[in-house]
């Protein structure tokens, strides 16, 4: 009698165990196993339909254009999408991606986003930050993507640095001004002569890089080939001086810089007043261009925000 009871108990346990296996298999097979088979496991019974994500996404600026490159996704995606959005003055990405292009079967590993930084209707203004994402897709039901940190499109000055080589708090010979850009400019890479005008004027104190004239010029109206460093924060320039035999040289590889060395300034100009000197670079309107032959040539961004007008408290 004890043996019969034991057998019945065992049969009941077996039935329950079998039911649990069936239910468990149904759940896994309907969700997680299917997802894993399609997006992760190349050796599963879903191997004909599995896919991986695109990887190693990068962006190279070419004038107004942006060249995107990545490692193509593994597996069998049915579509590959390039997506993006304009983050304007924010150099970080969050959400809001919209489709830019559908590249088809997912074997492509490059895309030229031409004219993105040209500032025309429907694209990001020159100097804006733009966010990119590349997505591999399997029959519109499964998606895997890779994102890229925000890219500043077009041509923009990103930093300014002043280095004193002579008398402290005095604009004079051998002092240098260095500008950094997000891509190579059309400025010559060898040592090139340039006129630099140190301006004291009712319209503002500043230093004009590539000044067409220094006599009677103002920081707000003088024609120039590069731009102007505007002085603010309290200190002032007591007189106007033409550093007429100055030079500059620029780099052809990242970091893309142009370094201006002051010369021909005579006795120079001592900076007066009190407070902390802040120098803000204002690009010359459409006079400084991206490198010719490097994609769609574009003029430097002149937007009135920190995207395009870097400031520095480094001083002469």
C-alpha positions as CSV (number, residue, x, y, z in Angstrom):
1,X,0.0,0.0,0.0
2,X,2.8,2.4,0.8
3,X,4.4,1.6,-2.6
4,X,1.2,2.4,-4.5
5,X,0.9,5.8,-2.8
6,X,4.5,6.6,-3.7
7,X,3.9,5.8,-7.4
8,X,0.8,8.0,-7.5
9,X,2.8,10.8,-5.9
10,X,5.6,10.4,-8.4
11,X,3.2,10.5,-11.3
12,X,1.6,13.7,-10.0
13,X,5.0,15.3,-9.7
14,X,6.0,14.3,-13.2
15,X,2.8,15.8,-14.6
16,X,3.4,19.1,-12.8
17,X,7.0,19.1,-13.9
18,X,6.1,18.5,-17.5
19,X,3.5,21.3,-17.4
20,X,6.1,23.7,-16.0
21,X,8.5,22.8,-18.8
22,X,5.8,23.4,-21.4
23,X,4.8,26.7,-20.0
24,X,8.4,27.8,-19.5
25,X,9.3,26.8,-23.0
26,X,6.3,28.7,-24.4
27,X,7.3,32.0,-22.7
28,X,11.0,31.8,-23.6
29,X,10.3,30.7,-27.2
30,X,7.8,33.5,-27.7
31,X,10.0,36.4,-26.4
32,X,13.5,36.2,-25.1
33,X,14.7,33.2,-27.1
34,X,13.3,34.8,-30.3
35,X,15.0,38.1,-29.6
36,X,18.3,36.4,-28.8
37,X,18.1,34.3,-31.9
38,X,17.4,37.2,-34.2
39,X,19.8,39.7,-32.7
40,X,22.5,37.9,-30.8
41,X,23.0,34.1,-31.4
42,X,24.4,33.3,-34.9
43,X,24.3,29.5,-34.2
44,X,20.7,29.3,-33.1
45,X,17.8,27.9,-35.3
46,X,17.1,31.5,-36.2
47,X,20.6,31.9,-37.7
48,X,19.3,32.9,-41.1
49,X,17.6,36.0,-39.6
50,X,20.0,37.1,-36.8
51,X,21.8,40.5,-36.8
52,X,24.3,42.5,-34.9
53,X,24.7,46.3,-34.4
54,X,26.8,48.6,-36.5
55,X,30.0,49.7,-34.6
56,X,32.8,52.2,-34.6
57,X,30.8,55.1,-35.9
58,X,32.9,58.2,-36.7
59,X,32.4,61.5,-38.4
60,X,34.9,63.5,-40.5
61,X,34.2,67.1,-41.5
62,X,34.7,68.1,-45.1
63,X,33.7,71.7,-45.4
64,X,29.9,71.8,-45.1
65,X,29.7,68.0,-45.6
66,X,30.0,65.3,-42.9
67,X,31.5,61.9,-43.9
68,X,30.2,59.1,-41.7
69,X,32.0,55.8,-41.4
70,X,31.3,52.7,-39.3
71,X,31.8,48.9,-39.2
72,X,28.9,47.2,-41.0
73,X,26.6,45.1,-38.8
74,X,27.1,41.4,-38.8
75,X,24.3,39.0,-39.6
76,X,21.4,39.7,-42.0
77,X,19.7,43.0,-41.3
78,X,17.1,44.0,-43.8
79,X,17.7,47.7,-43.6
80,X,20.3,50.1,-42.3
81,X,19.2,53.6,-41.3
82,X,21.2,56.9,-40.8
83,X,19.4,59.1,-38.4
84,X,20.2,62.5,-36.7
85,X,19.0,65.7,-35.3
86,X,20.2,69.3,-34.7
87,X,21.2,69.8,-31.1
88,X,21.9,73.5,-31.9
89,X,24.1,75.0,-29.1
90,X,24.1,71.8,-26.9
91,X,27.2,69.6,-27.4
92,X,25.4,66.5,-26.0
93,X,22.9,64.1,-27.5
94,X,19.7,62.8,-25.9
95,X,16.7,62.0,-28.1
96,X,14.7,63.2,-31.2
97,X,16.5,61.3,-34.0
98,X,14.8,61.4,-37.4
99,X,15.7,59.4,-40.4
100,X,18.2,60.9,-42.9
101,X,18.7,58.0,-45.2
102,X,17.7,54.3,-45.7
103,X,20.7,52.4,-47.0
104,X,19.0,49.1,-47.7
105,X,20.3,45.7,-46.9
106,X,22.8,46.6,-44.2
107,X,26.1,45.9,-45.8
108,X,27.0,49.6,-46.3
109,X,29.7,51.1,-43.9
110,X,29.8,54.8,-45.1
111,X,27.5,57.7,-45.8
112,X,28.2,61.3,-47.0
113,X,25.8,63.7,-45.4
114,X,26.5,66.5,-47.9
115,X,25.7,70.1,-47.1
116,X,24.8,69.4,-43.4
117,X,26.7,72.5,-42.2
118,X,25.9,74.8,-45.0
119,X,23.2,76.6,-43.1
120,X,20.6,76.3,-45.8
121,X,16.9,75.5,-45.1
122,X,16.3,72.1,-43.7
123,X,19.9,71.5,-42.5
124,X,21.9,72.6,-39.4
125,X,23.2,76.1,-39.4
126,X,26.9,76.5,-39.7
127,X,28.4,75.9,-36.3
128,X,25.5,73.9,-34.8
129,X,26.1,70.6,-32.9
130,X,24.5,67.7,-34.8
131,X,23.8,64.2,-33.4
132,X,24.1,61.1,-35.6
133,X,23.0,57.5,-35.1
134,X,23.2,54.4,-37.4
135,X,20.6,51.6,-36.9
136,X,20.5,48.1,-38.2
137,X,17.0,46.8,-38.6
138,X,15.4,43.4,-39.1
139,X,12.0,43.5,-40.8
140,X,11.1,46.7,-38.8
141,X,10.7,44.6,-35.6
142,X,14.2,44.5,-34.2
143,X,16.6,47.4,-34.1
144,X,20.1,47.8,-32.9
145,X,22.0,51.1,-33.1
146,X,25.2,52.9,-32.4
147,X,25.3,56.6,-31.6
148,X,28.0,59.3,-32.0
149,X,28.9,62.2,-29.7
150,X,27.7,65.5,-31.0
151,X,29.6,66.8,-34.0
152,X,30.0,70.6,-34.7
153,X,29.2,70.9,-38.4
154,X,30.4,73.5,-40.8
155,X,33.5,75.6,-40.0
156,X,33.8,77.1,-36.5
157,X,36.5,78.5,-34.2
158,X,36.5,76.4,-31.0
159,X,39.1,78.0,-28.8
160,X,41.4,81.1,-28.5
161,X,44.7,81.3,-26.6
162,X,47.0,84.3,-26.0
163,X,50.6,83.8,-24.9
164,X,52.8,86.6,-23.6
165,X,56.4,86.5,-24.8
166,X,57.5,90.0,-23.8
167,X,56.4,92.4,-21.1
168,X,53.5,91.2,-19.0
169,X,50.1,93.0,-19.6
170,X,51.5,94.6,-22.8
171,X,50.6,93.8,-26.4
172,X,54.0,93.8,-28.1
173,X,56.3,92.0,-30.5
174,X,56.7,88.2,-30.3
175,X,53.4,87.8,-28.4
176,X,51.2,85.1,-30.0
177,X,47.5,84.5,-30.6
178,X,46.3,81.0,-31.3
179,X,42.9,80.0,-32.7
180,X,41.7,76.5,-32.9
181,X,39.1,75.3,-35.5
182,X,37.0,72.2,-35.8
183,X,38.5,71.5,-39.3
184,X,41.2,72.8,-41.6
185,X,40.8,76.3,-42.9
186,X,41.9,77.9,-46.1
187,X,44.7,79.7,-44.3
188,X,48.2,79.0,-45.5
189,X,50.1,76.3,-43.7
190,X,53.5,78.0,-44.2
191,X,54.7,81.2,-42.5
192,X,52.6,84.0,-44.0
193,X,52.7,87.8,-43.6
194,X,49.6,89.5,-42.1
195,X,48.7,92.9,-40.8
196,X,47.4,92.9,-37.2
197,X,45.9,96.1,-35.8
198,X,45.6,96.8,-32.1
199,X,42.7,99.2,-31.9
200,X,41.7,101.8,-29.3
201,X,38.3,103.2,-30.4
202,X,35.0,104.4,-28.9
203,X,33.4,101.5,-30.7
204,X,35.5,99.0,-28.8
205,X,39.0,97.9,-27.9
206,X,40.3,94.9,-29.7
207,X,42.9,93.3,-32.1
208,X,42.0,92.9,-35.7
209,X,43.6,89.9,-37.4
210,X,44.2,90.5,-41.1
211,X,43.3,94.2,-41.0
212,X,42.9,95.9,-44.4
213,X,43.9,99.2,-42.8
214,X,44.8,100.4,-39.3
215,X,44.5,104.2,-39.6
216,X,41.1,105.3,-38.2
217,X,39.8,101.7,-38.2
218,X,37.3,100.4,-35.6
219,X,36.8,97.0,-34.2
220,X,33.2,97.0,-35.5
221,X,33.8,98.0,-39.1
222,X,37.3,97.3,-40.2
223,X,37.6,94.9,-43.1
224,X,39.7,91.9,-42.2
225,X,40.6,88.4,-43.5
226,X,40.3,86.5,-40.2
227,X,38.4,88.3,-37.4
228,X,38.7,90.4,-34.3
229,X,39.6,89.7,-30.6
230,X,37.3,92.0,-28.6
231,X,38.6,93.1,-25.2
232,X,36.1,93.3,-22.3
233,X,36.0,92.9,-18.5
234,X,37.4,96.3,-17.5
235,X,40.9,96.6,-19.0
236,X,41.4,98.9,-22.0
237,X,43.8,99.7,-24.8
238,X,45.0,103.3,-24.5
239,X,46.2,103.7,-28.1
240,X,46.1,102.2,-31.6
241,X,49.2,100.4,-33.0
242,X,49.7,98.7,-36.4
243,X,51.7,95.4,-36.0
244,X,52.2,95.5,-39.8
245,X,54.8,92.8,-40.2
246,X,53.1,90.1,-38.2
247,X,53.0,86.5,-39.4
248,X,50.9,83.4,-39.0
249,X,51.1,79.7,-39.7
250,X,48.3,77.1,-39.6
251,X,48.2,73.3,-39.3
252,X,46.9,70.7,-41.8
253,X,46.2,68.0,-39.2
254,X,44.2,67.9,-36.0
255,X,44.3,69.9,-33.8
256,X,43.6,72.5,-36.5
257,X,45.2,75.8,-35.3
258,X,46.4,79.1,-36.7
259,X,49.1,80.8,-34.7
260,X,49.6,84.6,-35.2
261,X,52.9,86.2,-34.1
262,X,52.9,89.9,-33.5
263,X,55.7,92.0,-35.1
264,X,56.3,95.6,-36.2
265,X,54.4,96.8,-33.2
266,X,57.0,99.5,-32.3
267,X,56.9,100.0,-28.5
268,X,53.7,98.0,-28.2
269,X,50.6,99.0,-26.2
270,X,50.3,98.6,-22.4
271,X,46.9,97.4,-21.3
272,X,45.3,99.9,-18.9
273,X,42.4,99.7,-16.4
274,X,41.5,97.1,-13.9
275,X,39.7,93.8,-13.8
276,X,40.2,90.5,-15.7
277,X,40.8,90.9,-19.4
278,X,38.5,88.7,-21.5
279,X,39.2,88.3,-25.2
280,X,36.4,87.1,-27.4
281,X,37.1,86.1,-31.0
282,X,34.5,87.4,-33.5
283,X,35.1,85.7,-36.9
284,X,35.2,87.9,-40.0
285,X,31.9,87.7,-41.9
286,X,32.4,85.0,-44.6
287,X,36.0,86.0,-45.1
288,X,37.6,82.9,-43.6
289,X,36.7,79.6,-45.5
290,X,37.2,75.9,-45.0
291,X,40.0,74.3,-47.0
292,X,39.4,74.4,-50.7
293,X,38.9,70.9,-52.2
294,X,37.9,69.4,-48.9
295,X,34.2,68.8,-49.6
296,X,31.8,71.7,-50.1
297,X,33.6,74.8,-49.1
298,X,31.9,76.8,-46.3
299,X,32.5,80.2,-44.6
300,X,33.3,80.3,-40.9
301,X,30.4,80.4,-38.5
302,X,29.5,83.9,-37.3
303,X,26.6,83.1,-35.0
304,X,26.5,85.3,-31.9
305,X,26.9,82.5,-29.4
306,X,29.7,80.5,-27.8
307,X,29.5,77.9,-30.5
308,X,31.2,80.3,-32.9
309,X,32.8,82.9,-30.6
310,X,35.2,81.4,-28.2
311,X,36.6,83.5,-25.4
312,X,39.8,83.4,-23.3
313,X,41.0,85.0,-20.1
314,X,44.6,84.3,-21.0
315,X,46.3,87.6,-21.5
316,X,49.4,89.4,-22.9
